[in-house]
Amino acid sequence: MLIATSMYLSYFNLTEAPFSIAPNPRYLYLSQRHQEALAHLLYGVNGDGGFVLLTGEVGAGKTTVCRCLLEQVPESCDVAYIFNPKLSVAELLSTICVEFGIAYPPENTSIKVFVDCINTYLLDAHAKGRHTVLIIDEAQNLSAEVLEMMRLLTNLETNQRKLLQIILLGQPELAEMLDRPELRQLAQRIVARYHLGPLSKAEVAAYVQHRLGVSGVQRQIFPATLMGRLYRLSSGVPRIINVLCDRALLGAYTQGKEKVDHATLKQAAREVLHQAPPKRISILRPLLVGLFLVACAALAMTVLQPVLWSDPTATLHEQHLAPHDTPAATVQPKSAERNPEVKPPAPVLSTLSWPANDSRERSKDLAYAALFRAWGADYGQAEVCQQARSLSLSCRSGRGGLDALRQLNRPVVLTMSDDQGQEFYATMMALDEKSATYVVGSETRVVAHSDLAAHWSGRYTALLRLPPESNEQIRAGKSGPAVQWLNQQLAQAQGRKPPTAPQDQIFDEVLVRQVKQFQLEQGLVPDGAAGPQTLTRLSSVADQTGPKLWREK
């Protein structure tokens, strides 16, 4: 199986298996529900103690969201993650001590000793300014006795906050457990709860393409026409989508197909979901039914034929016509030919082939000349990024699909290849729902998106206005012109009045919350740090002076 997987990865030009069921946070597709789930967990990590509850059906993505959270834990936070909680009270307390590195007497089985050691550790961590978080996955397996002990652990507190934050992840049965009367004290300490539901039909299509994109492929190996079927088969559950798509890719590879089709997906569903093949039906019964229907139709035509073929107005009309009278031919009035309401013809679509009359050696220079021209500047054929810096711009290169270009919303230079595999460059200047306008060599062409998929490698380069002195990442605690730029751009993007702060403004907690809010709105991981993705998206949204790719009607 591993050999077959490796072969189909090479066959589809994938860097790794895109539909593995392992909870890899790199593959997390942040749907609206997953954004909200992650926001609840982040609130728990940065909160003042108590319980945070995240529930969801099997395979909904709870663990993947949690793994994404673990990559964003602040340096001042100590986290213990327990993924097998089917333990006794003593075993769970022992596991907590091991995860946090808390020393306890060897061979100890006393619950009181474990609790005293944990309490001492929590007080010491609080004195050092540390924040302690315990995450328990598959928490529906906890017994009522263990849950009550978890509540007792949260009793240790100061005047401002509790010293232990507990995040419970589990299936819907966990919420039902916490509704029991004997657990009402714990339920009252839940400061945030969220139920992670399945993906919608539209999100299933975006989810599949997102995972393929992370694996290095932007073309639609799963056509859009399959998404409705995939949604019905999976009910929008990410794990089932992964298993179905993985088996369908293997099936397409073994059949030598470039894309997954309906038959391949149907066979994958039979193998994965154990759907029985359709039963064979005797041919005699449908044949008899068909002959009966044909006989009925013939009888009906025989009875109704005189009525159907007669025209009750024909005789009357013929009586009033003189022998020399003939019906006049129908003529369209000439005014209809110039009807102003007639829509103008759609632009003639072209292809992305390299112009025969242009030198391919000038491909790159011509493409970047068009890109700089869109920004009102001349391209001097120098190093692109160096010339961009002289214009107070930054160059950004990446790999993605049309969705990435729509979000970037700036003219871009694309790396293309023709039917013979020879490389050339084209500049996308405008984009709409079904086509885009390109500068290819010395020509301007309107090309359908279907033609782009056949020639584009996914690589692009764009020009953006980014903060001075820092084009990679701005973190909390920093100050200077880059932080001031960040504050002003966020105010512009969020419709607030731009601040009039001094140059040495600090990237404080208020600004961190504003960054997280922007990241959630844009479908980014809300880590509160202004990294390359956040800075690029912020520049695209807030900078209204640069050229736009998507032209609003």
N, C-alpha and C positions, 0 to 999 in steps of 0.2 A: 504493500500500500504506500509506503514511504517513497519507494522508487517511482511508482506511478505518479504520486503527487509532485515529485521533483521534475518529472518529465512534462507534466502539463503546465508547470510554472514556466519552464523554458518555452513551451509551445505558445503560450499566451504572452510571453515577455513580462512575466510577473517577477518581482524581486523576492517575494515571499508569499506564503499562503494567505490570501485576503480574507478567507472565511473560516479561519481557525476559531474554535469555541473557547480558546484561552482568553482570559480577561485582560487583553493588552490595551492599556489606556491610549496608545497611539491611534488605535482604530475606533476610539469612542466617537460615535456620531451624536453631536449635541442637538438632538431634537428639542423642541420647546419643553417637553416633559423632563428630558435628561438635564437640561439647563437648570430647571427648577429643583430637581433632585440634588444636583451638585451644589446649588446655592444653599439648600437646607443643610447639607453636610458641612459646607464651609462656615455657615453660621454656627454649627455645633462646635467646630474646632476653635473658633474665635469667641465663643459665647462665655457665659459666666457660670457654667455648670448645669447639672441636671441631665435629662435624657433627650436624645433626638432619635426619632423613629422613622426609618425608611422601609416601606414594604413594597412588594411587587410580585407578580406571578413568576413561576420558574422560567428562567431564561430572559427576563425583561431587561437585564443589564445592571442590576444592583451592584454586583461585585466589580464590574468594569468601572462604574462611576466611582466606587470606593477606591479603586487602584489609582484613578485619576486624581482623587483627593489626596492620596498619600504622596503624590509627586509635587503637591503644592503646599505641604505643611510648613508653616513658618519655622525658622530655626530655633525659636524659643519654645517650641512645642515638642513634648515627648509623647509618642504614640505607641500603644500596644495593640496588635491586630490578632484576634483569635478567630480562626475560621472553622474550628471543630468544637463547638461548645457542648456536645453531648457528654457532660461530665458531672460528677458529684460536686457538692459545694467545696469540699477540701481540694479536689483535683483542679477546679477552676481557679481557686485562690492561689494554688501552687503555680498554675500556668501564668497567672497575672504577675506573680513575683518573678518568674523566669523571664517573661517578656520585657519587664521594666528593669531587670537586673537588680532586683531587691534581694538582699541576703536574708536567709532564714536558717534556723537550726537544721542540720541534716536529719533526715528521717522524721521530720516533724509531721504530725497529722492533726495537730490541734488547730481548730478554726480560729480561736482567739489569738494564738501566736501569729498566724498568717495575717489576720486583720490588724493587729498591733504593728507588725512590720510594714504593712501597706500604709497605714496612717502616718507612721513616722516618715516614710518616704515622701508622702504627699505634703506634709508640713515643711520638710526640708526643701522640696522642689518649689513650693510657694515662696519660701524665704529667698530663694535664688532668682525669683522672677520667672520660673518655668511654668508652663501650662501643661497639664497632664490629661490625655485623652485615651479612653479605652474603646476600641471598636470590636464589636462581636458580630460576626457574619453567621448566617443560618441560625439566627436567634430563636426561631420557632422551635428549635430542639431543646431550649432551656426548660428546665422544670420550674414549677412555681416556687419551689424552695430556693433554687439558685437565683431566680429573679428577685426574690425578697432579699437575698444577701446583697445583690447588686444595689438595691435601694438603700440598704444600710451603709454601704460603702460611700454613698453620696451624702451621708449625714455630716461628714466632716466639712466645715465651712468657716469662712471669715464673715465679717460684717458686710463685705461687698460681694462675695462670690463663693460658690462651692469649689472645692479643691479637685474634684474629679468630674470630668465630662464623659458620659457614656453614650455611644452611638450604637443603636441596635438595627441590624439589617436582617430582614426575614421575609418569608412568604406571608400571604394574607392571614393565615392562621395565627400569626403573632399578634396582629391587632385584635383578633377575637379573644385570644388568651388574656390580653391586657384589659379587656372589658369585664373580666370576672370580678365579682365582689371582693374576693380575697386579695386582689392585686390593685384595688382602687387607689391605694396610697402611691404606688409606683406610677400609675396612669396620670395622677395629678402632677407628677414631676416632669412629665414630657413637655418640653418647652417648644418643640417643633416636630411636626409629623408630616409625611408626604407619601402618597401611594404612586408608584411608578407604573403607568399603564403601557399598553402596547403601542406600536407605531401606527400612524394613519396610512392610508393607501399612498398618498403623495410622499410621505416620509420613507416608505419602503423603497421607492425608486431612488430617492436621494441617499438613503443608507447604503444601498448596493453600490452606487457609483462612488460614494465616499470611500468605501473600503477598497474598491478597485484602484482609486486614485492614490491612496496611501501606499498601495503595492506597486505603484509606478505605471499604471495603465489608465488612460483617460477615455479611450474609445468604448463604445457601448457593447460589451460582450454579451450583456443581457439586454435585448431590445426593449423599448418602452412598452411594446405590445404584450410583453410577458408579465409586467408588473401587477396587473389586476389578478392574474392567476396566482402569482407568487404571494400576493397579499391574502387571497382566500385560503391558500394552502397553509400559510404560517400564522394567520390571524394577527399579523403584525408583531409577533414575538421574535426578537433579534436572534436568539439561539437557534430557533427552527429555521429562520431565513439562512443563517450561516451553514447549517447542515445541508439544507436543500441546494444552496448555490454551490457548495463545495462538491457535492455529488454530481450536480449538473455540469460543472466544469470538467470533471473527470470523464463524464459521458461524452461531452462534446469533443474532448481530446481523442478518446478512443475511436470516435467516428470520423475524425479528421475534419470537423466543422470549425469555422472561424468564429461562430457565435452560437450561443445556446438557443435552441428553437423550442416550440411547444412540445414536440414529441420527446425531446431530451429531458425537459423539465418534468413532464408527466411520468417518464420512467424513473427519474430521480425520486419523485414523490412516492412511487410504488415501493422503491427500495428502502427509503428513509422512514416513511410513515407507515410502512407495511400495508399499503393499500392493495387490495386484491385486484387482479386484472379483470376487466369487464367479462361477464359471463357470455358464453356463446349462445346465441338464440337460434332456434330452429328456423330454417329458411321457408318452411311450408306455410307457417301462420302468416307472416307479413305478405307472402305471395298471394294467398287467398284474399286477404284484406285489400290488397292493391287491385286485384281483378274485380272485386265487388265495387270498389269506388269508381273504377273505369266504366263499368256497366251502368252505374247510376248516372255518371256524367253523360254518357251517350244517350240514355233515355231522356234526360233533361234537355239535351240539345235538340232531340227529335221533336219534343213537345213544343219547345219554345222557339224553334227556328223561324216559323212564319212571323212571329212577333218581333224577333230580333232583327230580321232582315227587312221589315217593312218600315216606311217613313210616313207617318200619318199626315205630314204637311206636304209631301211631294206632289200628290195629285192636284191639290188645290193650287199649289204654286204653278204647276205646268199649265193649268187652265187659264191663268191670268197672263201668261206670256204669249205675245204675238209670235207668229212663225219666224219673224226676222229678229226677235229680241233674244239676246244672249246675256247671261250674267256677266257683269263687269269684273275685270281682274282686280284683286285687292292690291292697292298701291299705298306704300308707307308715305305719309306726308314728309316733305323735305325738311320741315322744321325739326322732325325727330332726329335727323342726322346730326343736328347741331344742338341737341338737348344739353343744356348746361349741367344737368344733374348726373349725366353719365360720368362714371369715375375714370380718371386717366389710366392708361395702361400701366401695369406693373413694370418696374425696371427689368430689362433683359438680364438674366443671370448669366454670369461667365464662369470660368474655372480658375483655379489657382496655379495653372501651369506657368512656367517662366516665359516671358515674351521672346519670340524668336529673334527680334531685331535688337535686343539688348544684350550686352556682354554680361555673362554670369559672374565674372570677376568683380563687377561693380555692385553686385547684389546687396552686400552688407552696407556699403556706403550710401546707396540710394535709399535703403530702408531707414537708416538712422537720420538721413537728411530729412525725410518726411516726418519722422518722429520729432526732431528738434523744430521743424517748421510749425508743427501743431502747437508748440509752446512759444511761438513767435521769435525763434532764434535760428541762427545759421549753424550748420554742422561743418566744422573745420577739418573733418577726417582725422582728428586726434583720438586718443583713447577716450572711450565714451564716458566713463564715470568721472574721469579727470575734467573733461569739458563740461559735464553736468555740474560739478562743484563750482566751476567758475561762474555759473549762472544761478548759484544758490539753490541748485536742485540736487537730488540724489538719484542714483540709478538702482533699480531693484530687479533682480533676476529670480525667476522661480519656475516651477512646473505645476501645471494644473489643467483645468478644463474651462469650458465656457462660463460656468458658474463663478470660478475664480476671477475671470476677466470682468464679468458683470460687477462683482463686488469691488474690484480694483477701480473700474470706471475711468480709466485713462487710456489714451492711445498706446499701443504696444507693438513692439517688433517681435514677430514670431519666426521660429526656426522651422522651415518647411522642407519637404523632399518631393521630387517629382515621381512619375511612374517608373523611372529607371533608377530611383534611389539617390539621385544627385541632390545635394543640399542647396537651398537658396533661402533668402529672407524676404518677408513681406510685412507691411505695416498695417495693422488693423486701425482704421480711423473712426469708424462708426459701427454701431451694433444695434440690431433690432431683433424681433422674436425669431425670424426665420432666416435672415441673411445678415451679412456684414459688408462694409465697404473697405477695400484694401488698396494700398499702393503697392503694386508689384512691378519692380523695375521703374520704367517711365510711364506706366499705365495705371489708371484708377479703375477698379472693377468692383461690381457687386456680386457676391458669391454666396450661395446657399450654405448653411451650416453642414449639410450632409457632405459637401465637397471638402470642407475644412477637415473633417474627421479622417479623410483618406490621405491627407498630406501633412497634417500638423503633428509634430513630435511631442507637443505639450509644453515645450520650453518657451519662455517669453521674457522680455526685458521692457521695463517701463521707467518713466521719469516721474519723480514725486517731490513735493516739498516736505522735508522732514526736519526735525529739530536741529538747531546748531550744536556742534561739538559732540553730539551723541546720536549716532544713527542706528545703534544696535539695541540698547536696552536702558531704560531709566527705572531705577528701583527706589523703593521707599527709603527716606533718609537723605537722598541726594538734594542738591540745590543748584541754582545757577540758571543760565538762559534756557537750557533744555527743559527744565521743570516749568519755567514760566511759559514756554511755548506749549507744553503739554496742558497746562491749566487753561490757557486761552483757547486751544483747539477743542478741548472737552466742553468748555462753555459754549462755543459755537455749535458743536454737534448736538448738545443737549438743550439748546434754546435758552441758555442762561446769559445774563449780562457778563461780559468778559471782566475778570478781576483786574484791579489796578495794583497788583502786588509788586514789590521791589524785585530786582534781579536775583537776590539771594533767597527767594522763596523756597521753603522746605517741602519736599514730597512727604506730606504728613498723612495721618489717618483719614482725614477728610478727603484728600485727593485720591487715596487708595480706594475708598468707597466709590468715588465717582468713576474711577477707572474700571472697577468691577461692574458697576452698573452699565457702562458702555460695552464692556466685553459680553455681558449677558444679552444685551440688546442685539449685538452683532453675531451671536452664536459662537463666540470664542470662549476658551477656557477662562473662567473668571478668577485669575490668580492675583490680580491687583498690581502686577508689574507690567510696565509698558515695554514689551518686547517687540521684535521685528513685525510680527503679524498685527499686533495692536496698533503700532505706530503707522504701519502701512494703511490699515483700514481707517484709522482716525484721519490721516491725511486725505484719503479719498472722500470721506464723508464731510469733513469740515472745510476743506479748501475749495471755495466756490470760484476762484479766479482761474484755475487751470482748465485745460481742455477736457471735455467729457467724452466718454466712449458711448454711453447709453444716452441717446437724445430723447428727452421727454417730449411727448406730443402735447 
